[in-house]
């Protein structure tokens, strides 16, 4: 829910990161599980859902330093998600097309967080 005075831009990124985490969960539910894919799925869900969780924490940061730190974590988790999506596409070639779409969204999020970081640096 949008608070009074909250910027639409901030809200859009909150929704986008939350939607991304949800889409990853749904994607992972479709992956056939075996000894190889099970840990990959677990790692991907952790990193992908962490992007949105850390962004929410960034918006509640107590200082600019805290905000910057949380945004750095968002970027790192998004980059890690790209890695796990790539590994899943290798382990499950039939999942590669959907993994690629999620990878593209993760790349865009990585670029957005990178831009926020560079803007904070001045």
SEDO-31291 format. One record per atom (N, C-alpha, C): z, y, x. Coordinates in steps of 0.1 Angstrom, whole numbers, padded with zeros to 4 digits, always signed. Layout:
<sites>
ZYX...
</sites>
This chain:
<sites>
+0000-0012+0008+0000+0000+0000+0000+0012+0009-0008+0022+0005-0009+0035+0013+0002+0044+0009+0009+0049+0019+0020+0059+0017+0014+0073+0016+0021+0081+0009+0016+0095+0008+0016+0101+0022+0005+0108+0025+0004+0114+0038-0002+0105+0049-0003+0092+0046-0008+0083+0056-0023+0084+0057-0028+0084+0069-0042+0087+0070-0050+0074+0065-0062+0077+0059-0070+0066+0054-0075+0058+0066-0078+0064+0077-0083+0057+0089-0072+0046+0093-0060+0050+0094-0049+0041+0098-0049+0029+0088-0049+0032+0075-0049+0022+0065-0061+0013+0066-0072+0018+0068-0084+0009+0070-0083-0001+0081-0077+0003+0092-0075-0006+0103-0064-0016+0100-0054-0012+0093-0044-0022+0089-0050-0032+0080-0058-0028+0070-0065-0038+0061-0075-0046+0069-0082-0040+0078-0092-0048+0086-0086-0058+0095-0075-0055+0102-0068-0065+0110-0062-0076+0102-0056-0072+0090-0051-0082+0081-0061-0092+0076-0072-0086+0072-0084-0094+0067-0089-0103+0078-0090-0098+0090-0094-0107+0101-0085-0119+0103-0072-0116+0103-0062-0127+0104-0064-0138+0093-0066-0133+0081-0068-0142+0070-0080-0150+0071-0091-0143+0075-0104-0150+0077-0103-0161+0087-0095-0158+0098-0093-0168+0108-0086-0180+0103-0076-0178+0095-0068-0189+0089-0077-0197+0080-0085-0191+0072-0094-0199+0063-0104-0207+0072-0109-0200+0082-0119-0207+0091-0112-0219+0097-0100-0218+0102-0093-0229+0109-0090-0240+0099-0088-0237+0087-0086-0248+0077-0098-0257+0075-0110-0252+0079-0122-0260+0077-0126-0268+0089-0119-0266+0100-0122-0273+0113-0116-0287+0112-0124-0297+0115-0118-0311+0116-0108-0311+0127-0096-0317+0124-0086-0317+0134-0085-0330+0141-0084-0329+0155-0082-0340+0163-0074-0336+0175-0072-0344+0185-0064-0340+0197-0069-0328+0204-0082-0326+0204-0087-0314+0211-0087-0302+0202-0091-0302+0190-0091-0290+0182-0077-0285+0177-0068-0294+0175-0055-0290+0170-0048-0279+0178-0047-0281+0192-0041-0270+0200-0050-0257+0200-0063-0259+0199-0072-0247+0199-0070-0239+0186-0069-0246+0175-0066-0240+0162-0053-0232+0163-0043-0239+0168-0029-0232+0168-0030-0220+0177-0036-0220+0188-0037-0208+0197-0045-0197+0190-0056-0201+0184-0064-0190+0177-0056-0184+0166-0049-0192+0158-0042-0186+0147-0031-0176+0152-0024-0181+0163-0014-0172+0168-0019-0159+0173-0030-0159+0181-0036-0147+0186-0042-0138+0176-0050-0144+0167-0057-0136+0156-0047-0129+0147-0037-0136+0142-0027-0130+0133-0018-0120+0140-0017-0122+0153-0009-0112+0161-0015-0099+0162-0029-0098+0161-0036-0085+0162-0030-0076+0151-0031-0081+0139-0026-0073+0127-0011-0070+0128-0003-0080+0131+0011-0078+0132+0015-0067+0142+0008-0067+0153+0011-0057+0164+0006-0044+0159-0005-0043+0152-0010-0030+0147+0000-0024+0137+0006-0033+0129+0016-0028+0119+0028-0023+0127+0032-0030+0137+0043-0025+0146+0040-0012+0152+0027-0010+0157+0023+0002+0163+0024+0014+0154+0021+0012+0141+0022+0023+0132+0036+0026+0128+0045+0017+0131+0059+0020+0129+0067+0023+0142+0059+0026+0153+0064+0029+0166+0074+0040+0166+0084+0039+0175+0094+0050+0176+0090+0061+0185+0080+0059+0193+0075+0069+0203+0061+0066+0206+0054+0076+0213+0040+0074+0216+0039+0063+0227+0049+0062+0235+0049+0051+0245+0049+0037+0239+0058+0036+0229+0059+0023+0221+0046+0021+0214+0040+0031+0208+0027+0030+0201+0016+0025+0210+0015+0031+0222+0005+0028+0232+0007+0013+0236+0019+0009+0238+0022-0005+0243+0017-0015+0232+0020-0012+0219+0016-0021+0208+0001-0022+0207-0006-0010+0209-0020-0010+0208-0026-0019+0220-0020-0018+0232-0024-0026+0243-0023-0041+0239-0012-0044+0233-0010-0058+0229-0021-0062+0218-0024-0053+0209-0035-0056+0199-0048-0060+0207-0051-0052+0216-0064-0054+0224-0063-0067+0231-0052-0070+0238-0051-0083+0245-0052-0095+0236-0045-0094+0224-0046-0105+0215-0060-0107+0209-0067-0096+0207-0081-0097+0202-0090-0103+0213-0088-0100+0225-0095-0106+0236-0092-0121+0237-0079-0124+0235-0076-0138+0236-0082-0146+0224-0083-0140+0213-0089-0146+0201-0104-0149+0204-0110-0140+0210-0125-0143+0214-0126-0155+0222-0117-0157+0232-0116-0169+0240-0115-0181+0232-0105-0182+0223-0102-0194+0215-0114-0196+0206-0120-0186+0200-0132-0188+0192-0143-0195+0199-0145-0191+0212-0155-0197+0220-0152-0212+0223-0139-0214+0226-0135-0228+0229-0137-0237+0216-0134-0232+0205-0136-0239+0192-0150-0242+0190-0159-0232+0193-0173-0234+0190-0179-0245+0200-0172-0247+0211-0176-0258+0220-0171-0271+0215-0158-0271+0211-0152-0284+0206-0158-0288+0193-0162-0279+0185-0167-0282+0171-0180-0274+0169-0192-0279+0174-0204-0272+0174-0209-0269+0159-0205-0277+0150-0208-0273+0136-0201-0261+0131-0191-0257+0138-0183-0245+0134-0188-0232+0141-0197-0234+0150-0201-0223+0159-0206-0211+0152-0214-0213+0141-0220-0201+0134-0209-0192+0128-0199-0199+0121-0188-0191+0116-0179-0185+0127-0177-0192+0138-0169-0187+0149-0176-0175+0155-0189-0175+0155-0197-0164+0161-0194-0151+0153-0194-0152+0139-0192-0141+0131-0178-0135+0133-0168-0144+0134-0154-0140+0137-0153-0133+0151-0161-0139+0161-0161-0134+0174-0166-0119+0174-0177-0117+0166-0182-0103+0165-0172-0093+0160-0164-0098+0150-0154-0089+0144-0143-0086+0155-0140-0097+0162-0129-0095+0173-0134-0086+0183-0147-0087+0187-0153-0078+0197-0152-0063+0192-0155-0061+0179-0154-0047+0174-0140-0042+0174-0130-0051+0171-0116-0047+0171-0112-0044+0185-0116-0052+0195-0113-0049+0209-0118-0036+0213-0130-0032+0209-0136-0019+0213-0128-0008+0206-0124-0010+0194-0116+0000+0186-0103+0003+0194-0096-0008+0197-0083-0006+0204-0085+0000+0218-0096-0004+0224-0099+0002+0237-0101+0017+0236-0108+0021+0225-0110+0036+0223-0097+0043+0220-0089+0037+0212-0076+0043+0209-0068+0045+0222-0068+0035+0231-0061+0035+0244-0067+0047+0252-0080+0047+0253-0086+0058+0262-0083+0072+0256-0083+0073+0243-0080+0086+0237-0065+0090+0240-0056+0080+0240-0042+0083+0243-0040+0088+0257-0049+0082+0266-0048+0086+0280-0053+0101+0282-0061+0105+0273-0066+0119+0274-0078+0120+0282
</sites>
